[in-house]
Each structure stands twice: as C-alpha cells, then as structure tokens.
C-alpha cells in the first residue's frame, strides 16, 4: 500500500488522532499505540517497526532464553534485525499490522 492508503486505513480504524493508532507486534502480540511509544521515549521511526519493549526495562527476549518469571510481552523485537517479520508493506518498507 502507499502512504495515503495507510493513513486512510488508520483513520478508518482509530480516528484522526494519530496518537490513538495501534499496532501489534508480530512476535509477542503486544498492542501499542503511537502514544504508548511516545510515553516510553521510543524514537518516531520505531513506531510500528520495533516492539515497544525495546524501550522498557526487563522486556521479554524475542529470540533467545528468558526467565520464566518474565512476562511474554512486550518484547525486544527490532524490525530492522536479522529476522524481518513485519508483515505490512508501505512503499517498500515493512511495519507491524494494525491492531484489531
């Protein structure tokens, strides 16, 4: 899809306020809004590209061992890493899907 189609779909689902747009991590299933990313201090380019857990202490490891006491989400998945799992393509770049 192109950027205009992306924006139209986001508005249809979540309204005009971009801070309310929500995305789901393809690894852990955590749902985060743009406001959530901002709240934890994630850079703008991380929204819908990497899991919000990358900017939170004690995030679940997307790949590797974890302590069983660690919650399963959010995780530390990075969209630009070795495993590109971001399913939605917008003008050649891959992002998380919109949350339901």
C-alpha positions in Angstrom: 0.0 0.0 0.0 1.1 3.6 -0.3 1.3 6.2 2.5 -2.1 7.7 1.7 -3.8 4.2 1.8 -2.0 3.5 5.1 -3.2 6.8 6.6 -6.8 6.2 5.3 -6.9 2.8 6.9 -5.5 4.0 10.2 -8.1 6.8 10.3 -10.9 4.4 9.5 -9.9 2.1 12.3 -8.8 4.5 15.0 -9.8 8.1 14.1 -7.9 11.2 13.1 -5.7 11.4 16.2 -2.5 9.6 15.2 -1.7 9.1 18.9 -4.6 6.6 19.1 -3.4 4.5 16.1 -2.5 1.0 17.4 -0.2 -1.7 16.1 0.5 -5.4 17.1 4.0 -6.8 17.4 4.3 -9.9 15.1 6.5 -11.7 17.7 4.8 -11.3 21.1 1.4 -9.9 20.1 1.7 -6.8 22.3 -0.6 -4.0 21.1 0.8 -0.4 21.4 -0.5 2.9 20.3 1.6 5.8 19.0 1.1 7.5 22.3 2.5 4.4 24.1 5.7 4.6 22.0 6.0 8.3 22.8 5.4 7.6 26.5 8.4 5.2 26.8 10.7 7.6 24.8 10.9 5.5 21.7 12.1 7.4 18.6 9.5 8.2 16.0 10.9 5.7 13.5 10.3 2.9 15.9 6.6 3.2 15.8 5.1 0.0 14.2 8.6 -1.1 13.3 10.0 -2.4 16.6 8.2 -3.7 19.7 7.7 -1.1 22.4 9.6 -3.4 24.8 12.9 -2.3 23.3 12.5 0.9 25.4 11.3 -0.8 28.6 13.3 -2.5 31.3 13.1 -6.3 31.5 11.4 -6.8 28.2 10.8 -10.3 27.0 13.6 -11.5 24.6 12.1 -12.0 21.2 14.8 -14.6 20.3 16.8 -16.4 23.0 16.4 -17.6 26.5 14.1 -16.0 29.0 13.5 -16.3 32.7 10.1 -17.9 33.2 9.1 -15.1 35.5 9.5 -12.5 32.7 6.2 -11.6 31.1 5.8 -12.7 27.4 5.2 -9.2 26.3 6.2 -6.6 25.3 9.4 -8.0 23.8 12.6 -6.5 22.4 12.0 -7.4 18.8 13.5 -4.9 16.3 12.1 -4.8 12.8 15.5 -4.0 11.3 17.2 -7.0 12.8 18.2 -10.3 11.2 14.6 -11.7 11.2 12.3 -9.3 9.3 8.8 -10.4 10.4 7.0 -7.1 9.9 4.1 -8.1 7.7 2.6 -4.8 6.4 4.4 -3.2 3.4 4.1 0.5 2.9 6.0 1.9 -0.1 8.7 -0.8 0.2 9.2 -0.7 4.0 7.7 -3.2 6.4 5.7 -2.4 9.5 3.5 -4.1 12.1 -0.1 -4.8 11.2 -2.8 -2.5 12.7 -4.3 -3.9 15.9 -7.9 -5.2 15.6 
